[in-house]
Amino acid sequence: MDSAEFVLATKTFGLVHPPGYPLLLSLLHSLSLIPVLSLPFRLNLVSALTAAGSTFILYFIIKELTRNDITSLLGSLIWAISFELWQQATVIEVYAFQVFLFSLIIYISLKIKTTKAFHLLLLLAFITGLTIANHLFIILWLPSIFIIIYSKDLKLSVRAWLIVFFFFIPGPLLYLSLLFRTQNYPSWGGIKSITDLYHYVTATIYRYRFLAGGMDYISTQLLDLPGIFLKQFYFFWMLIIPGTLYLVKKSRLLLSAIVVGAVLSGLGTLIYNIPDKEGYLLPVYFVCAIVIGLGINYIYLYRRKLGVLLILILVLLIAAATVWFYPRQDRSRISNLQDLAQTIAAELPSNAVLFTN
């Protein structure tokens, strides 16, 4: 339903549900001006390309950490066929675009760590600001970004920090563009004042979802987490163990950043009772994919004969998983509301009761 809303808002220059996602809406509006292919197809293509883009960037992240082309390629392919990324790559939503921006943030942060280049810090500030304009949840990853780029050599003057802020602020200021999206199609009640904009961007309407369901809900979600995570990478999860060992030996600071970000983002998702929580967890899955890639490299480096065998097995498993899971991930047949309703109904457990408005 959110995907249909994005198409409608693009067509009518209207609003989508809070907090508004102004960066994605601006991109989609630009694509709507191109008179090639149907509008929904063009918009869905944004998710496909940005999901593929995160896979592309992941290759360079793993290579930055390992200097190994083979393990970098395998790690990025495992990410490419991961369940939730593939789901988000097939239909327009904010999450594939978000994880693409997140991948850029991680890569640029790692380059800053090694080069101490000020222009990269400005680029990081700019991309981070844009990411906030796409999905506010990136705020929970800011401590991890600071951990990655922190260095005693990276000392900035007050003037330098002001320049960094100048590059960061255009992203958040994009939320002001929502004031101009309410004229032709006043959805969600419209935004008539700065006060309205504040409540809209901070998603006041959804605040009841925080801790909704109480501890019973949170405990249920905690019990469900292993199954949710297992679904993402299937049997490739086992590579997290050697990947963690690799980070313990090579970069404990990066390991700390990953753990801090995953914990903060995971807890934030748990206490925010939403149905599409797995989209919120995509950055967590992405950093897990980094560790999986490092795990392949760890085995390849320290157990060379076993490493060659592992690579052959992984190639076969990736191919098998691609063929096996493609029918479920291919949703191109779902073209209208009736198809969507039938698809949802088909996956309901027996004796389920469906309430709608």
Buried (B, 14 or more C-beta within 10 A) or exposed (E): EBBBBBBBBBBEBBBBBBBBBBBBBBBBBEBBEEEEEEBBEBBBBBBBBBBBBBBBBBBBBBBBBBEBEBBBBBBBBBBBBBBBBBBBBBBBBBBBBBBBBBBBBBBBBBBBBEEBEBEBBBBBBBBBBBBBBBBBBBBBBBBBBEBBBEEEEEEEEEEEEEBBEEBBEEBBEBBEBBBEBBEEBBBBEBBEEEEBBEBBBEBEEBEEBEEEEEEEBBEEBEEEBEEBBEEBBBEBBEBBEBBBBBBEEBBEBBBBBBBBBBEBBBEBBBBBBEEEBBBBBBBBBBBBBBBBBBBBBBBBBEEEEEBEEBBEEBEEBBEEBBEEBEEEBEBEEBEEEEEBEEEEEEEEEEEEEEEEE
